[in-house]
Amino acid sequence: MKRLFLVFTVFGLLVTFGAPALADGHCMDELGCVEVGPDEPIVIGGMLAVSGAVSAYGEDSRGGVEIAIHDRGNMLLGREVEFIVEDSLCSAEGGQAAAQRLAADESIVGVIGTTCSGAAQGALPIISEAGMLMISSSNTSPSLTNDDTDAGGTYRPGYFRTAHNDLFQGAMGARFAVEVLKAGTVATIHDGDPYTEGLAVVMASTFAGLNGEVVFQGAVSKGDTDMSAILTEIAASGPDVVYLPVFVPESEFIVSQAANTPGLEDTVMMTADGSFVPTFPTNTGEAAAGVYMSSPLVVGEAYQQFLESWDEIIGGAPPAGFHAHAYDAASLLMNAVEAVAQELDDGTLVIGRQALRDAVSATENMAGLTGNLTCQDESPYAGDCATGEALAVYQITEAQVNEGEDAWPPPVVWDLSMSG
């Protein structure tokens, strides 16, 4: 059940009922309070992959957050907003290290991140135990919103996301393969990451439920460059579709080498949002033409205005697919801060950490760039705030192979509205 918050303004002072952080000037919030002095900024933390092979995703989300802050005049409750980013890489170890650094900073009201689901598994226990909250714009692993540890769930209180749950994306990939590609058999590849493995599992189970046959399920390791062994094994199973929701650059090696693997000449290659970057087709080469990719699809006037702001403030176009989700994540957090902050006589803002979590959890029908957001509180969707509808299937063409960023993104060929 969601907790009720009543918010109104009295003589310019924000007053909140339902989860008071203060009593007689003292913090009464069960998880503690963030105090922001009259001349101090409101600090938002970020755990994003801003180096390495998947840095485009971290920069994509960083830009979305920065524009959300910019659209509020860089101010919140009369204070400047400061955004501090720690590099969480795309690993549990990177997420753990970034979380430790941010959890040690008592001025941070909340965290946007992580970029990768694997990093979230390292970061989440630390952030949760510190009483903080994190809202991810690009984690999609179903395990993160599932509290059933016996089934692999890793949910911890204080976790939210504006990205879709791969229970949606995996099922969409299976439906596309069956309904549009008329595939009867599929092979899946993951790389051991919670995101890639979870997505491959959902796709395979949904495909089988649609009377398809899963003829191969296997994995590569991050850092692999020679994919000949697994591709030869897959070719022997004779799939109509190879589904490889892995990150770049491994996906680039798989697709380029599959083109020269006997038995896979007519096999359709399909990947997901972990490879939805303009470097994928240029690095993969001619073999990328025709590859299908599932990834976020955001439309509408507000989103077009966002893209104009990106070009004006950051330059060019966003480098990946989760920038709008990051904008919504930052908006969700800032809305919650506005709802629960209380002001002392000396101008100090006091923000209860449990009150902040409760305010995010209570969000219903928030108009975001990616759609109307309502945060769930029950497993297996605990912390999910997205609908899962802002997804589509794209197809790489010769234009993306030859022109890269100038022809990005590839054209949409299917979305859930086209499903039978």
C-alpha beads as a LAMMPS data file, in Angstrom:
LAMMPS data file: protein, C-alpha beads

420 atoms
419 bonds

1 atom types
1 bond types

-500.0 500.0 xlo xhi
-500.0 500.0 ylo yhi
-500.0 500.0 zlo zhi

Masses

1 110.0

Atoms # bond

1 1 1 0.000 0.000 0.000
2 1 1 1.270 3.472 -0.844
3 1 1 1.715 6.051 1.895
4 1 1 -0.296 9.245 1.546
5 1 1 1.405 12.628 1.255
6 1 1 -0.424 15.937 1.472
7 1 1 1.559 18.947 0.297
8 1 1 0.621 22.627 0.239
9 1 1 2.316 25.991 0.500
10 1 1 1.906 28.450 3.370
11 1 1 3.564 31.855 2.921
12 1 1 6.069 30.279 0.541
13 1 1 7.032 27.505 2.987
14 1 1 6.608 23.920 1.792
15 1 1 4.712 21.891 4.387
16 1 1 4.359 18.124 4.235
17 1 1 2.069 15.873 6.242
18 1 1 2.260 12.094 6.389
19 1 1 5.987 11.607 7.108
20 1 1 7.368 14.514 9.168
21 1 1 11.158 14.622 9.361
22 1 1 11.237 17.083 12.256
23 1 1 10.004 17.364 15.822
24 1 1 11.171 20.276 17.950
25 1 1 13.857 20.949 15.374
26 1 1 15.270 17.426 15.558
27 1 1 15.314 14.816 12.825
28 1 1 12.749 12.106 13.537
29 1 1 13.008 10.228 10.240
30 1 1 13.815 6.570 10.873
31 1 1 16.606 6.603 8.267
32 1 1 18.005 9.988 9.169
33 1 1 17.921 13.349 7.454
34 1 1 19.911 15.342 4.950
35 1 1 20.481 18.905 6.071
36 1 1 21.077 21.620 3.484
37 1 1 22.246 24.972 4.797
38 1 1 20.767 28.235 3.484
39 1 1 23.722 28.842 1.170
40 1 1 24.477 25.218 0.312
41 1 1 23.467 23.361 -2.860
42 1 1 21.136 20.388 -3.034
43 1 1 23.422 17.565 -4.087
44 1 1 22.372 14.690 -6.347
45 1 1 24.750 11.776 -6.779
46 1 1 25.281 9.775 -9.939
47 1 1 26.660 6.263 -10.433
48 1 1 27.196 6.025 -14.176
49 1 1 29.513 4.138 -16.522
50 1 1 31.466 7.036 -17.995
51 1 1 34.564 5.134 -19.093
52 1 1 35.211 1.952 -21.006
53 1 1 33.323 0.218 -23.801
54 1 1 29.843 1.198 -22.564
55 1 1 30.632 4.808 -21.627
56 1 1 28.121 6.036 -24.207
57 1 1 25.352 4.791 -21.933
58 1 1 26.708 6.659 -18.922
59 1 1 27.173 9.871 -20.870
60 1 1 23.692 9.413 -22.315
61 1 1 22.170 9.332 -18.826
62 1 1 24.440 12.086 -17.503
63 1 1 23.131 14.383 -20.242
64 1 1 19.520 13.529 -19.431
65 1 1 20.009 14.426 -15.771
66 1 1 21.828 17.648 -16.601
67 1 1 19.023 18.798 -18.888
68 1 1 16.399 17.980 -16.239
69 1 1 18.309 20.178 -13.791
70 1 1 18.755 22.873 -16.445
71 1 1 15.011 22.903 -17.129
72 1 1 14.438 23.929 -13.495
73 1 1 16.849 26.815 -13.860
74 1 1 19.505 24.780 -12.013
75 1 1 17.556 25.525 -8.835
76 1 1 15.454 23.519 -6.392
77 1 1 13.669 25.072 -3.412
78 1 1 15.776 28.182 -3.871
79 1 1 19.052 26.286 -3.831
80 1 1 21.450 25.499 -6.631
81 1 1 21.510 21.846 -7.693
82 1 1 24.848 20.067 -7.877
83 1 1 25.256 16.758 -9.716
84 1 1 28.240 14.634 -8.648
85 1 1 29.052 11.597 -10.815
86 1 1 31.080 8.558 -9.758
87 1 1 32.164 6.081 -12.430
88 1 1 30.415 2.782 -11.672
89 1 1 31.869 1.125 -14.778
90 1 1 29.669 -1.808 -15.799
91 1 1 30.531 -4.319 -13.108
92 1 1 29.577 -5.279 -9.571
93 1 1 33.001 -4.172 -8.374
94 1 1 32.644 -0.787 -10.046
95 1 1 29.173 -0.313 -8.601
96 1 1 30.355 -1.247 -5.125
97 1 1 33.241 1.227 -5.219
98 1 1 31.061 4.057 -6.547
99 1 1 28.386 3.353 -3.939
100 1 1 30.909 3.422 -1.106
101 1 1 32.122 6.841 -2.194
102 1 1 28.629 8.308 -2.481
103 1 1 27.301 6.698 0.709
104 1 1 30.094 8.428 2.618
105 1 1 28.789 11.842 1.508
106 1 1 25.963 12.816 3.852
107 1 1 25.014 15.816 1.708
108 1 1 23.664 13.647 -1.145
109 1 1 19.862 13.487 -1.217
110 1 1 19.621 10.618 -3.713
111 1 1 21.435 8.807 -6.481
112 1 1 20.748 8.408 -10.189
113 1 1 22.203 5.096 -11.352
114 1 1 23.630 2.680 -11.956
115 1 1 24.040 2.385 -15.726
116 1 1 24.382 -1.423 -15.817
117 1 1 22.392 -4.010 -13.883
118 1 1 25.600 -5.773 -12.882
119 1 1 26.892 -2.590 -11.260
120 1 1 23.569 -2.194 -9.447
121 1 1 24.019 -5.549 -7.754
122 1 1 27.272 -4.297 -6.252
123 1 1 25.933 -0.851 -5.368
124 1 1 22.430 -1.527 -4.100
125 1 1 23.216 -3.203 -0.754
126 1 1 25.473 -0.284 0.202
127 1 1 23.057 2.443 -0.892
128 1 1 20.097 0.712 0.744
129 1 1 21.856 0.164 4.063
130 1 1 22.992 3.787 4.082
131 1 1 19.319 4.795 4.029
132 1 1 19.701 6.421 0.620
133 1 1 17.696 5.841 -2.536
134 1 1 18.798 5.202 -6.088
135 1 1 16.793 5.594 -9.265
136 1 1 18.225 3.954 -12.359
137 1 1 17.504 5.133 -15.858
138 1 1 18.923 2.057 -17.586
139 1 1 18.953 -0.993 -15.278
140 1 1 16.542 -3.494 -16.812
141 1 1 17.330 -6.835 -15.132
142 1 1 14.176 -8.415 -13.633
143 1 1 16.174 -9.581 -10.599
144 1 1 16.571 -6.013 -9.295
145 1 1 12.856 -5.538 -8.605
146 1 1 12.268 -9.089 -7.346
147 1 1 12.605 -9.722 -3.601
148 1 1 12.480 -13.529 -3.915
149 1 1 16.096 -14.394 -3.187
150 1 1 15.455 -18.098 -3.803
151 1 1 14.545 -17.161 -7.382
152 1 1 17.602 -14.922 -7.789
153 1 1 15.925 -11.694 -6.708
154 1 1 18.196 -8.911 -5.457
155 1 1 15.729 -6.127 -4.613
156 1 1 16.592 -3.884 -1.655
157 1 1 14.492 -1.048 -0.180
158 1 1 15.301 2.301 -1.739
159 1 1 15.676 0.984 -5.284
160 1 1 13.651 2.456 -8.148
161 1 1 14.005 2.671 -11.902
162 1 1 12.469 4.553 -14.800
163 1 1 13.836 2.065 -17.349
164 1 1 11.671 -0.805 -18.524
165 1 1 11.810 -4.213 -16.860
166 1 1 13.211 -6.871 -19.190
167 1 1 10.200 -9.007 -18.426
168 1 1 8.696 -6.646 -21.023
169 1 1 11.639 -6.389 -23.424
170 1 1 12.371 -10.126 -23.525
171 1 1 8.738 -10.940 -24.177
172 1 1 8.577 -8.296 -26.901
173 1 1 11.615 -9.799 -28.625
174 1 1 10.004 -13.237 -28.611
175 1 1 6.724 -11.921 -29.981
176 1 1 8.528 -10.075 -32.766
177 1 1 10.480 -13.199 -33.702
178 1 1 7.324 -15.322 -33.855
179 1 1 4.780 -12.849 -35.226
180 1 1 6.914 -10.898 -37.682
181 1 1 9.928 -13.045 -38.503
182 1 1 7.820 -16.235 -38.412
183 1 1 10.668 -17.940 -36.586
184 1 1 10.170 -21.450 -35.331
185 1 1 13.554 -21.913 -33.658
186 1 1 15.829 -19.626 -31.657
187 1 1 19.293 -19.711 -30.092
188 1 1 20.251 -17.302 -27.296
189 1 1 23.604 -15.953 -26.109
190 1 1 24.358 -13.979 -22.951
191 1 1 27.617 -12.843 -21.327
192 1 1 26.965 -13.659 -17.673
193 1 1 25.789 -10.161 -16.782
194 1 1 22.462 -10.052 -14.861
195 1 1 21.034 -7.885 -17.639
196 1 1 22.054 -10.092 -20.561
197 1 1 21.305 -13.390 -18.853
198 1 1 17.925 -12.248 -17.573
199 1 1 16.919 -10.932 -20.972
200 1 1 17.980 -14.123 -22.751
201 1 1 16.042 -16.250 -20.252
202 1 1 12.837 -14.207 -20.607
203 1 1 13.061 -14.246 -24.383
204 1 1 13.614 -18.011 -24.490
205 1 1 10.801 -18.834 -22.078
206 1 1 8.347 -16.550 -23.887
207 1 1 9.399 -17.951 -27.272
208 1 1 8.799 -21.494 -26.037
209 1 1 5.415 -20.401 -24.686
210 1 1 4.529 -19.210 -28.191
211 1 1 5.143 -22.751 -29.489
212 1 1 8.652 -21.994 -30.680
213 1 1 11.621 -24.265 -30.062
214 1 1 14.689 -23.062 -28.169
215 1 1 17.493 -25.054 -29.802
216 1 1 20.495 -23.528 -28.022
217 1 1 21.226 -21.463 -24.915
218 1 1 24.824 -20.485 -24.266
219 1 1 27.182 -17.777 -23.091
220 1 1 30.353 -15.931 -23.965
221 1 1 32.583 -14.098 -21.503
222 1 1 33.108 -10.360 -21.377
223 1 1 36.326 -9.636 -23.182
224 1 1 35.993 -12.534 -25.637
225 1 1 36.942 -11.695 -29.206
226 1 1 36.999 -15.113 -30.907
227 1 1 33.388 -16.303 -31.143
228 1 1 34.016 -19.151 -33.577
229 1 1 33.429 -21.996 -31.098
230 1 1 30.009 -20.881 -29.909
231 1 1 28.924 -19.839 -33.420
232 1 1 29.872 -23.250 -34.836
233 1 1 27.855 -24.916 -32.082
234 1 1 24.878 -22.652 -32.762
235 1 1 25.064 -23.320 -36.505
236 1 1 24.781 -27.033 -35.821
237 1 1 21.468 -26.429 -34.022
238 1 1 19.994 -24.658 -37.070
239 1 1 18.166 -21.679 -35.519
240 1 1 16.008 -19.275 -37.489
241 1 1 17.046 -16.461 -35.118
242 1 1 20.081 -15.887 -32.922
243 1 1 19.142 -13.628 -30.013
244 1 1 22.219 -11.974 -28.468
245 1 1 21.289 -9.272 -25.944
246 1 1 24.951 -8.671 -25.023
247 1 1 26.927 -5.459 -24.737
248 1 1 29.346 -3.989 -27.231
249 1 1 31.997 -4.913 -28.217
250 1 1 31.157 -8.613 -27.773
251 1 1 27.988 -8.235 -29.840
252 1 1 30.050 -6.710 -32.649
253 1 1 32.379 -9.710 -32.732
254 1 1 29.483 -12.175 -32.670
255 1 1 27.602 -10.566 -35.557
256 1 1 30.640 -9.928 -37.745
257 1 1 31.956 -13.478 -37.279
258 1 1 28.527 -15.076 -37.721
259 1 1 28.486 -13.752 -41.291
260 1 1 31.418 -16.066 -42.062
261 1 1 30.163 -19.107 -40.133
262 1 1 28.871 -21.932 -42.362
263 1 1 25.252 -22.707 -41.557
264 1 1 24.372 -19.199 -40.344
265 1 1 24.174 -17.507 -43.758
266 1 1 20.383 -17.158 -43.596
267 1 1 20.000 -16.845 -39.834
268 1 1 18.516 -13.596 -38.527
269 1 1 20.558 -11.805 -35.854
270 1 1 18.732 -9.894 -33.144
271 1 1 20.195 -7.972 -30.222
272 1 1 18.902 -5.511 -27.617
273 1 1 19.535 -2.146 -25.987
274 1 1 22.978 -3.147 -24.705
275 1 1 24.183 -2.707 -28.287
276 1 1 22.017 0.255 -29.262
277 1 1 24.839 2.706 -29.942
278 1 1 25.990 4.212 -33.274
279 1 1 29.378 2.503 -33.007
280 1 1 27.775 -0.944 -33.281
281 1 1 27.135 -0.836 -37.058
282 1 1 30.346 0.996 -37.908
283 1 1 32.509 -1.381 -35.870
284 1 1 30.651 -4.484 -37.030
285 1 1 30.751 -3.579 -40.698
286 1 1 28.556 -4.923 -43.493
287 1 1 27.356 -7.826 -41.335
288 1 1 25.415 -5.312 -39.207
289 1 1 23.047 -4.424 -42.048
290 1 1 19.757 -6.182 -41.406
291 1 1 20.353 -6.808 -37.688
292 1 1 17.293 -6.174 -35.493
293 1 1 17.650 -4.359 -32.150
294 1 1 15.120 -3.747 -29.403
295 1 1 15.540 -0.486 -27.512
296 1 1 13.547 2.387 -25.992
297 1 1 11.253 4.399 -28.237
298 1 1 10.278 7.846 -26.998
299 1 1 8.064 10.195 -29.004
300 1 1 6.082 13.385 -28.499
301 1 1 6.481 17.145 -28.488
302 1 1 8.132 17.274 -25.076
303 1 1 10.738 14.765 -26.223
304 1 1 11.436 16.765 -29.362
305 1 1 12.010 19.825 -27.192
306 1 1 14.368 17.743 -25.081
307 1 1 16.369 16.773 -28.178
308 1 1 16.610 20.434 -29.152
309 1 1 17.887 21.243 -25.662
310 1 1 20.441 18.443 -25.924
311 1 1 21.768 19.824 -29.199
312 1 1 21.901 23.318 -27.757
313 1 1 23.402 22.493 -24.343
314 1 1 25.491 19.375 -24.977
315 1 1 25.770 19.273 -28.761
316 1 1 24.650 16.791 -31.372
317 1 1 22.338 13.897 -30.527
318 1 1 22.200 11.587 -27.486
319 1 1 24.643 8.658 -27.828
320 1 1 22.370 5.862 -26.553
321 1 1 18.740 5.084 -25.749
322 1 1 18.114 5.987 -22.091
323 1 1 18.561 9.773 -21.959
324 1 1 14.818 10.426 -21.607
325 1 1 14.616 7.843 -18.823
326 1 1 17.435 9.706 -17.038
327 1 1 15.539 12.984 -17.404
328 1 1 12.520 11.304 -15.822
329 1 1 14.629 9.759 -13.041
330 1 1 16.047 13.156 -12.095
331 1 1 12.587 14.719 -12.250
332 1 1 11.193 11.967 -10.025
333 1 1 13.891 12.591 -7.433
334 1 1 13.577 16.373 -7.513
335 1 1 9.784 16.174 -7.217
336 1 1 10.210 14.007 -4.128
337 1 1 12.672 16.447 -2.567
338 1 1 10.193 19.270 -3.109
339 1 1 7.448 17.206 -1.505
340 1 1 9.212 16.283 1.736
341 1 1 11.746 19.033 2.464
342 1 1 11.060 21.071 5.604
343 1 1 12.660 24.398 6.434
344 1 1 14.016 25.535 9.791
345 1 1 13.875 29.096 11.037
346 1 1 17.492 29.662 10.011
347 1 1 16.725 28.603 6.421
348 1 1 18.204 25.106 6.679
349 1 1 16.350 22.470 4.667
350 1 1 15.806 19.111 6.346
351 1 1 15.000 16.157 4.093
352 1 1 14.020 12.842 5.684
353 1 1 15.518 9.845 3.905
354 1 1 12.606 7.481 4.576
355 1 1 10.180 10.261 3.701
356 1 1 12.034 10.694 0.413
357 1 1 11.775 6.978 -0.392
358 1 1 8.083 7.060 0.488
359 1 1 7.464 10.078 -1.742
360 1 1 9.049 8.351 -4.741
361 1 1 7.144 5.151 -4.005
362 1 1 3.884 7.121 -3.823
363 1 1 4.352 8.571 -7.322
364 1 1 1.329 8.029 -9.548
365 1 1 0.809 9.149 -13.147
366 1 1 3.771 11.529 -13.211
367 1 1 3.950 12.942 -16.729
368 1 1 7.430 12.107 -17.974
369 1 1 9.162 12.152 -21.326
370 1 1 8.831 8.360 -21.479
371 1 1 5.167 8.265 -20.499
372 1 1 3.157 8.466 -17.288
373 1 1 5.147 7.000 -14.404
374 1 1 3.616 5.131 -11.483
375 1 1 5.992 3.445 -9.051
376 1 1 5.137 -0.081 -7.987
377 1 1 5.884 -1.533 -4.565
378 1 1 5.258 -5.247 -4.975
379 1 1 7.634 -7.920 -6.250
380 1 1 8.509 -8.773 -9.020
381 1 1 8.029 -5.103 -9.956
382 1 1 9.104 -3.465 -6.671
383 1 1 10.546 -0.085 -7.585
384 1 1 9.465 -0.241 -11.222
385 1 1 8.100 3.140 -12.278
386 1 1 7.955 2.613 -16.057
387 1 1 5.194 1.049 -18.089
388 1 1 7.343 -1.018 -20.440
389 1 1 5.482 0.458 -23.403
390 1 1 8.249 2.813 -24.557
391 1 1 9.994 0.053 -26.527
392 1 1 10.394 -0.794 -30.207
393 1 1 12.345 -2.972 -32.616
394 1 1 14.765 -1.181 -34.931
395 1 1 16.657 -2.523 -37.954
396 1 1 20.180 -1.525 -38.935
397 1 1 20.499 -0.401 -42.556
398 1 1 23.418 0.375 -44.854
399 1 1 23.060 4.032 -43.852
400 1 1 24.036 3.307 -40.230
401 1 1 26.908 1.070 -41.365
402 1 1 28.334 3.708 -43.695
403 1 1 27.375 6.966 -41.967
404 1 1 27.399 6.084 -38.259
405 1 1 26.181 8.886 -36.019
406 1 1 24.951 10.958 -38.958
407 1 1 22.346 8.285 -39.747
408 1 1 21.530 7.315 -36.159
409 1 1 19.121 6.022 -34.924
410 1 1 18.073 3.248 -37.314
411 1 1 14.451 3.074 -38.441
412 1 1 11.729 1.580 -36.249
413 1 1 10.183 -1.491 -37.850
414 1 1 7.855 -2.726 -35.092
415 1 1 6.441 -1.842 -31.705
416 1 1 3.876 -3.362 -29.369
417 1 1 1.001 -1.480 -31.002
418 1 1 1.602 -3.594 -34.113
419 1 1 1.389 -6.884 -32.239
420 1 1 -1.405 -9.286 -33.011

Bonds

1 1 1 2
2 1 2 3
3 1 3 4
4 1 4 5
5 1 5 6
6 1 6 7
7 1 7 8
8 1 8 9
9 1 9 10
10 1 10 11
11 1 11 12
12 1 12 13
13 1 13 14
14 1 14 15
15 1 15 16
16 1 16 17
17 1 17 18
18 1 18 19
19 1 19 20
20 1 20 21
21 1 21 22
22 1 22 23
23 1 23 24
24 1 24 25
25 1 25 26
26 1 26 27
27 1 27 28
28 1 28 29
29 1 29 30
30 1 30 31
31 1 31 32
32 1 32 33
33 1 33 34
34 1 34 35
35 1 35 36
36 1 36 37
37 1 37 38
38 1 38 39
39 1 39 40
40 1 40 41
41 1 41 42
42 1 42 43
43 1 43 44
44 1 44 45
45 1 45 46
46 1 46 47
47 1 47 48
48 1 48 49
49 1 49 50
50 1 50 51
51 1 51 52
52 1 52 53
53 1 53 54
54 1 54 55
55 1 55 56
56 1 56 57
57 1 57 58
58 1 58 59
59 1 59 60
60 1 60 61
61 1 61 62
62 1 62 63
63 1 63 64
64 1 64 65
65 1 65 66
66 1 66 67
67 1 67 68
68 1 68 69
69 1 69 70
70 1 70 71
71 1 71 72
72 1 72 73
73 1 73 74
74 1 74 75
75 1 75 76
76 1 76 77
77 1 77 78
78 1 78 79
79 1 79 80
80 1 80 81
81 1 81 82
82 1 82 83
83 1 83 84
84 1 84 85
85 1 85 86
86 1 86 87
87 1 87 88
88 1 88 89
89 1 89 90
90 1 90 91
91 1 91 92
92 1 92 93
93 1 93 94
94 1 94 95
95 1 95 96
96 1 96 97
97 1 97 98
98 1 98 99
99 1 99 100
100 1 100 101
101 1 101 102
102 1 102 103
103 1 103 104
104 1 104 105
105 1 105 106
106 1 106 107
107 1 107 108
108 1 108 109
109 1 109 110
110 1 110 111
111 1 111 112
112 1 112 113
113 1 113 114
114 1 114 115
115 1 115 116
116 1 116 117
117 1 117 118
118 1 118 119
119 1 119 120
120 1 120 121
121 1 121 122
122 1 122 123
123 1 123 124
124 1 124 125
125 1 125 126
126 1 126 127
127 1 127 128
128 1 128 129
129 1 129 130
130 1 130 131
131 1 131 132
132 1 132 133
133 1 133 134
134 1 134 135
135 1 135 136
136 1 136 137
137 1 137 138
138 1 138 139
139 1 139 140
140 1 140 141
141 1 141 142
142 1 142 143
143 1 143 144
144 1 144 145
145 1 145 146
146 1 146 147
147 1 147 148
148 1 148 149
149 1 149 150
150 1 150 151
151 1 151 152
152 1 152 153
153 1 153 154
154 1 154 155
155 1 155 156
156 1 156 157
157 1 157 158
158 1 158 159
159 1 159 160
160 1 160 161
161 1 161 162
162 1 162 163
163 1 163 164
164 1 164 165
165 1 165 166
166 1 166 167
167 1 167 168
168 1 168 169
169 1 169 170
170 1 170 171
171 1 171 172
172 1 172 173
173 1 173 174
174 1 174 175
175 1 175 176
176 1 176 177
177 1 177 178
178 1 178 179
179 1 179 180
180 1 180 181
181 1 181 182
182 1 182 183
183 1 183 184
184 1 184 185
185 1 185 186
186 1 186 187
187 1 187 188
188 1 188 189
189 1 189 190
190 1 190 191
191 1 191 192
192 1 192 193
193 1 193 194
194 1 194 195
195 1 195 196
196 1 196 197
197 1 197 198
198 1 198 199
199 1 199 200
200 1 200 201
201 1 201 202
202 1 202 203
203 1 203 204
204 1 204 205
205 1 205 206
206 1 206 207
207 1 207 208
208 1 208 209
209 1 209 210
210 1 210 211
211 1 211 212
212 1 212 213
213 1 213 214
214 1 214 215
215 1 215 216
216 1 216 217
217 1 217 218
218 1 218 219
219 1 219 220
220 1 220 221
221 1 221 222
222 1 222 223
223 1 223 224
224 1 224 225
225 1 225 226
226 1 226 227
227 1 227 228
228 1 228 229
229 1 229 230
230 1 230 231
231 1 231 232
232 1 232 233
233 1 233 234
234 1 234 235
235 1 235 236
236 1 236 237
237 1 237 238
238 1 238 239
239 1 239 240
240 1 240 241
241 1 241 242
242 1 242 243
243 1 243 244
244 1 244 245
245 1 245 246
246 1 246 247
247 1 247 248
248 1 248 249
249 1 249 250
250 1 250 251
251 1 251 252
252 1 252 253
253 1 253 254
254 1 254 255
255 1 255 256
256 1 256 257
257 1 257 258
258 1 258 259
259 1 259 260
260 1 260 261
261 1 261 262
262 1 262 263
263 1 263 264
264 1 264 265
265 1 265 266
266 1 266 267
267 1 267 268
268 1 268 269
269 1 269 270
270 1 270 271
271 1 271 272
272 1 272 273
273 1 273 274
274 1 274 275
275 1 275 276
276 1 276 277
277 1 277 278
278 1 278 279
279 1 279 280
280 1 280 281
281 1 281 282
282 1 282 283
283 1 283 284
284 1 284 285
285 1 285 286
286 1 286 287
287 1 287 288
288 1 288 289
289 1 289 290
290 1 290 291
291 1 291 292
292 1 292 293
293 1 293 294
294 1 294 295
295 1 295 296
296 1 296 297
297 1 297 298
298 1 298 299
299 1 299 300
300 1 300 301
301 1 301 302
302 1 302 303
303 1 303 304
304 1 304 305
305 1 305 306
306 1 306 307
307 1 307 308
308 1 308 309
309 1 309 310
310 1 310 311
311 1 311 312
312 1 312 313
313 1 313 314
314 1 314 315
315 1 315 316
316 1 316 317
317 1 317 318
318 1 318 319
319 1 319 320
320 1 320 321
321 1 321 322
322 1 322 323
323 1 323 324
324 1 324 325
325 1 325 326
326 1 326 327
327 1 327 328
328 1 328 329
329 1 329 330
330 1 330 331
331 1 331 332
332 1 332 333
333 1 333 334
334 1 334 335
335 1 335 336
336 1 336 337
337 1 337 338
338 1 338 339
339 1 339 340
340 1 340 341
341 1 341 342
342 1 342 343
343 1 343 344
344 1 344 345
345 1 345 346
346 1 346 347
347 1 347 348
348 1 348 349
349 1 349 350
350 1 350 351
351 1 351 352
352 1 352 353
353 1 353 354
354 1 354 355
355 1 355 356
356 1 356 357
357 1 357 358
358 1 358 359
359 1 359 360
360 1 360 361
361 1 361 362
362 1 362 363
363 1 363 364
364 1 364 365
365 1 365 366
366 1 366 367
367 1 367 368
368 1 368 369
369 1 369 370
370 1 370 371
371 1 371 372
372 1 372 373
373 1 373 374
374 1 374 375
375 1 375 376
376 1 376 377
377 1 377 378
378 1 378 379
379 1 379 380
380 1 380 381
381 1 381 382
382 1 382 383
383 1 383 384
384 1 384 385
385 1 385 386
386 1 386 387
387 1 387 388
388 1 388 389
389 1 389 390
390 1 390 391
391 1 391 392
392 1 392 393
393 1 393 394
394 1 394 395
395 1 395 396
396 1 396 397
397 1 397 398
398 1 398 399
399 1 399 400
400 1 400 401
401 1 401 402
402 1 402 403
403 1 403 404
404 1 404 405
405 1 405 406
406 1 406 407
407 1 407 408
408 1 408 409
409 1 409 410
410 1 410 411
411 1 411 412
412 1 412 413
413 1 413 414
414 1 414 415
415 1 415 416
416 1 416 417
417 1 417 418
418 1 418 419
419 1 419 420
